[in-house]
Amino acid sequence: MQPRIEAALAAARKCLATRFKDASHLFVAGSILRGDGNSFSDIDMVVLYPRLERAWRESFVLDGFP
């Protein structure tokens, strides 16, 4: 596995543990995971909860990944 993909997956795991502790699942996708991302690429994530009053979208930077 490429180092950038491993770093993106580690950031996604950290995000799940710190920002979305009550989530049941986290899906990651995008150009980095396909292996063709660049230094400006973000990590696309879908976070699932067992129950949620309303959905939302947010953008942030974690460990150098937008």
Beta strands, then each sheet from edge to edge (+ up, - down):
strand 1: 25-29
strand 2: 44-48
sheet 1: 1+ 2-
end
